[in-house]
Amino acid sequence: MKNNQLNLSNTITGKRETFVPINPKKIGMYVCGPTVYDLPHIGNARPLVVFDVLFRVLSKIFGKNNVTYVRNITDIDDKIIESSKNKKISISELTSKITKSFHEDCKYLNCLKPSYEPKATEHIKGMITMTENLLKHNYAYEKDKHIYFSINSFKNYGKLSKKNPEELVAGARVEVSKLKKHPLDFVLWKPSSTEDPGWVSPWGRGRPGWHLECSVMSEKFLGKNFDIHGGGLDLIFPHHENEIAQSCCANQLEKFANYWLHNGYVTFNSEKMSKSLGNIVTIEKMRKKINGQVIRLALLSSHYKQPLDWNENLIEESQSTLDKWYTQFDDNKEGVLNQDLLRPLLEDLNTPGYIANLHSLYDKASKGDSSSKKLFLSGCKLIGLLEEDLNEWIKFKKIRSKIDEKTIENKIKDRDQARKKGDFKLADNIRKELESSGVIIEDKGNKTIWKYK
């Protein structure tokens, strides 16, 4: 492997390819951000963390000043309008509240701020301009004040999802409308009622279609053709497929983004997450009882392209690993990252392989190898771990425990008394009770010591 050669799985080609930037001094990455109609959940957290790691790796290889990371906020959408009506609050109040919570989630998960975070409502003019362009060149048509993109006008439609239009129609969840010429034609602009948000356009007061928003914002900040476009697996069709179609046609280009990366789904205890099953876990809820680094490590424990099952064991394993790793915490001792350590990340962001390397370094560091300790700390920080103050970590461990220190000491005294009386069953039950409350005890001679899990 060449030094720092990055290989990525490209969805559009179906191959793992060496990443060759358009311009190594101006690398562009666009990732679809949240539609701010409801609180983000653990499934939304996965692309946040995955593409944050990619941003860190790209910055490490090419220099942080040479990488532009754009992650949008969709603040106008039919889901937002419906949610605001259901919650009986204004759209601005809803989107402000959810955006604020999203930013708190990003901080909690230790995600770096993107270079730009455009909001859809700030780029309506550009959306109108792109729609006019598509109409002018017969890639779109108007019907009853709706503007639709004609998928038959784009010869490569279906290339990203590897399906022809007929196959896509059969399995698609697309808007059904008698106004369309083809079932897969998608809306670029639609009329708005007087009570719904709307902007003045050549076709009357209306609002943009979802797909159009990302095409316009990515072009604004990264240009007509850029390096990497990312998002969840669920966005391949129709969202990303439609972005490619309208952007390539509007700009008369063969390519939109050169590399397409998609992270796998998150399940909950082996079941698909859904509101109907009541198993949606919001990030906001986790903030109250679990340290964000635990969530981050858990999300990186599987390769980003693979499914990830979210369960209590995964959280406990990540918690245990970080409790162990924090014993080597040192704010000042960092080493220079080497090729052996980085190799898994350079091979399509293989975070499980990279974490295995960190475990090996930890073992050497814990035996007193100072150079391994420095490298271990640098390696953790590269993927956004061990960046929290040690005292803050310990403080969170205390919060996590269901029992205070005075109660712990009293329980240990009760256990000592039980052992003296020969009641080992009671002593064992007290030990188990403490363990279930997040406390581990260890007998050393005549003394019992304890620590938070």
N, C-alpha and C positions, 0 to 999 in steps of 0.2 A: 504493500500500500504506500502510495506517495504521502509525503508529509501533509497532514491536515486535509486530505482529500475527503470530501463529504459525499456520501452516497444516499440517495433518497428514493423511496418507492413512489413512482409517478403514476397516479391513477389513470391519467389519460392514455398513457402508453402501456400500462399494465406491467411495467418493468422497473427494476431497481437501476437507477442511473447515476452516474457521477454528476454532481451539481456543478454546472458551468454557468456562472452569472453573466448577464448581459453586459454589465460593467462592474468589476470587482470593487470599484470605489463608490458605487451607487446601487446597492442591492435593495430590492423592493419586495416586501411581503405583505399581503393583504389577508386578513382573517375575518370571517363573518362574526360579528359580535351579537349582543342580545337584542331581541325584540322586547322592549320594556313594558310588558303588559302584566307580568306576574313575577314573583320572586324567583331568582335563579336556583336551580337544584343541582344535585351532585352530577347529573348527566351533563349539565352546562359547564360544570367546573373542569371536566376533563380536557376539552379543547383549550380552555384558558391556560391550564398548566402545561399541556403538551407543547403548544405553540410559544409559550413563554420560554420553555427550555430550548426550542429551536432558535428563538431570537437570541438567547444567551450564547448558544453554540456558534451561530453565524457571527455574532459580535466578537467572540473569542478568535475565530479564524480570520475574519476580514477587518476587524477593528470596529468598535461600537459607533464611531462617527460615520462609518460607511454603510450602515444598515438602517433602512427606514421601515418601520413596522406600523402598519395601519390597521386598526380594529374599529369598526363602525358601531354606532348605536342606532338601531331602527326605532324611531320615535313617532312614526306615523304608519299605521297598519290596521286592517280590519279587526284583528284580535285586540288591539289597544282600544279601539272605539267600543267594541262589545264589552270589554272588561271595565271600562270607565262607567258605562251604563249600568252594568251589574253591581258595581261597587258604589254607584251613585256619587261619584266624585268627578271633577273635571279632568279632561285629558292631560292638561299641564300638571295638575296635582299628582295624577297617577304616574306619569312618565318621570317626573322629578323624584318622586318617592322611590320608584324601582331603580332608577339610575343611581341614586345615592346608595341604595343597598348593594347594587352591583359593584360599585367602586369600593365599598367596605369589604365585600367578598374578595375582590382582587387583592386588596391589602392584606387581608387575613390569610390568603393562599400564597402570599409573598411573590406575587406576579409583578414584574417590572411594568412601568407605565409605557404604553406604546408611543411611538413618535408622534402619531396623530390619532385622534379619536373623533372623527366627524359624526355629526348627527344628520340624519336624513333630511329633516326639516330645514337645515341650513343650505341645502343644495338643490332646491326645487327648480331654480332657474336652469341649471345644467340638465336636469331631467327633462324639462320641456324642450330644450335645445336638441337633446339626443332623440327624443320622440319625433320632432319635426324632421330631423335628418333621416330617420328610418322611413317616415312617410314619403318624403321627397324621392327616395330611391326605391320605392315600392317593396320595402321589406315589411311594411306595416300597412294596415287599412283602418278606416274609421267606420264605425257602425253605431248609430244612435248615441253619439257623443263618447263612445268608448273607442280607444285606440288599441288594436291588437297587433302583436307581432305574428307574422305568418311563418310558421316553422318550415313550410315547403320552400321558402325563399332561401333557406340556408342548407346547403348540400351536406354539411357535416353534422347535422342535428342527430344526437344520440351517440356521438363518438365518446363522450366522457363516461356515460353509463353503459356503453357497449351493447346497446339495443337499438333496433330500428323503431320508427314511430309506431308501427302496428303493435309491436311488443309492449311499448311504453303505454299505449292507450289501454291495453288489457289489464295492466297491473298498476295503473296510475291513480293517485288521488289528486285529480286536477279539477279546477272549477268547471262546472257544466253550464253552458250558456248557448242559447239558440242564435246568439249574435255571431258566434264563431264560424269561420269557414272550415276549420279543422279542430277536432277535440283538444289537441295539444297547443293550439294557438294560445298565447298568454297576454294578459292585459299590461299595457304600458301606462295607460292613463284611464281613469274612470271618473264619472261625474260624482259630485258630493251633494248630499241633501243640505238644506239650509242649517240643520242642527249639527251636521258633521263637519270636521275640518276640511278646508278647501282653499285652493289658490286659483287666481285668474290665469287662464290659458287660452290659446287660440280655439279650443274646443269647448269653452265654457268653464265655469267654476268646477274644479275637480281635484283629484289627488293622484299621486303616482302608484304604479304597481310595485310590489315588493322587489322583484328581480332587478328592475331598472335602477333602484337606489344604489345597489352595490356597484353596478357597472360605472355609474357616474362618479361615485366617490373614489373608487380605486383609480380611475383615470385622472381625476383631479390631483391626487397626491403622488401617484406612481407612474403616470403616463399610460399610453395606449397599450403598450406591451411591457410586462414586468416579469419578475422571476418566479415568485411563489404565491399560490393562492391556497388557503387552508380552511378547514371547517370540519364539522361532524359528518359521518357517513350518511346521515339522513338528508344532507344537503346536496348530494350528488345530483339527484333528480327530485323535483324539477329545477331547484334554485340555481345550482351551478351550471347545469346544462343550458338554462335560459340566459344566464349571464354571458356565457361564451357566444351564444347565437347573436344576441343583440349587440355586443361589443365588437365582435368580428365584422358584422355587417355595417355597423355605424362607422367603423374606422377603416373598412376595406383591408382587413388584415387576415392572414391565415391563422395567427395565434393571438390569444388574449394573455393568459399566464402560461409560462413555459413548464412549470411543475405544479401539479395538483396533489395536495396531501389531505388525507381524511382519517380521522381517528374513529375507532370502533365504538360500539354501543356500550352503555353501562346498564347492567341488570341489578336487581335488588334481591338478594337471597335466591338467585337463579330465575327470578321472574322479571318480565319486562316491566319497567317503571311506567305507571299510568295513574291518572287521577281516579279513575274508576276503581282501581284496586287499592287505592289509598296508601300507596307505598312511595310516594314522592318525598324525598328528603331534601329540604331546602338547605342551602349553605348557611343562611341566617340562623337556622335552628342549631346547626352544628357549632357555630361560633361560640355559643354559650357554654359548651361543655367539653370541646375537643380542641387542642391546639392546632392551628392551621397547618403547621409543618407535618403533623401526623397525616392529615388529609392529603397534603401534597405528596408525601412519600408513598402513601397508599395508591394514589392515582398513577404514580410512575412505576409501580411494582409489576405491571404488565406492559408488553410492547403496545405502543399507541394504536397499532392497526388491529390488534386483537380485542375481542370482547373483554370487559372487566366486570366481575361480579362483586358488588358492594355488599359486605356483610361484616358482622361483629369481629370475626376472626381476623379479617384483613386489617381492621382498625387496631386491634390488640397487638398484632405482629408489628405493625408500623410504629406503634407507641413503644413497644419493648425495644425495637431497634434504636429508636432515637434516644430513649433513656440510656441505653448502653453507649451510643455514640457521643452523647453529651458529656460522658466522663472524660473525654479527650478534648473537650472544648478549650480553646485558647484564642483570644481575640486578636492576638498579634502574630502568631506563628503560622505563616502560610508559605507553601513551596511553589515551585514552578511546575505546572502541569506537563506531563510527558505523554508521548504517543501511546505507550502501553495502557495507560489509564484511560485515555480519551477514545481509544479504538472502538469500543462498542457504540459510543454516541455518534461517531463518524459513519458507522454502518447503520444508517436509517434509524437514528435515535433509539438504539437498543438500550433503553434505560434499565431493564432487569440485569443485563450483562454488566452495565456500568456500576450498578448497585452492588453486584457480586464483587467487582474490583474494589469497591470501597470497603466491603466487609473484610477482604484480605488485608488491605492497608490498615484497617482498625486493629486487626489481630497483631500485626507487627508493631503498631504504635503503642498498644497496651502493654507490650513487652519491653518498652523503653526505647524503641528505635525512633530517634528524634526526626530524622529525615522523612520517615514514613508518616509520622504525625503531621508534619507540615504539609505533605502532599495530600494526606487524608482530608485535612481541613480545607485546603484549596479545592479538592474534588467535590466535597459536600457543597461548598458555597457556589460552585459553578452551576449546580442544578437547583439553587435556591434553598439549601438546607443549612442548618447550624449557623444561621445569620442572626439568630435571636440571642439577646443577652442571657447568660447562664442563670442569673437570678430570676429573670422572667420565666424561663423554662421551669425552674423549681416552683415558682409561684403558681404556675398553671397546674403543676402536678398536685399541689395542695388543694386547689379548687376542684380538681378531678376526683379527689378522694371524697368519699361520703362520710368521713369521720374526722373529728378534730384531734389535735395532739394529746390533750388531757385525757380524752376518752381512750385513745390508743394506749397510753401509759397505764390506765386503770385496768384495761383488758389484759395487758401483759402481766400485771400483778395478780389478777384473778387466775390467769393461766399458770403462773408460778405456784400459787397455792394449790391448784388442782394437781399439779405434777408432784408436789411434796406429799399430798394425800394418796397418791397412786391412782388418781382418777384421770387416766390418760385419754379416755374417750372425751371427757369435758375439755381437757387441754387441747385435743385435736380439733374439736368443734370451734373453740375460740380462735385457733389459728386459721381455720377455714373462714370464719366470720370476718376476721381482719382482712384476709386475702380478697374476699368478695367486696370489701369496702375500699380496695385499692392500696392495701398495706401488706408488705412482705416482711416476715420476721425471721430471724436467724439466731440460733442458740450458739453462743461462743463461751465455752466453759460454764461458769456460774452466772453468766450475764446474757440477756436477750436483747439484741439490737433490732431495729426496724427501719424501714425506708418506704417511701411511696413508690408504687409500681412505675 
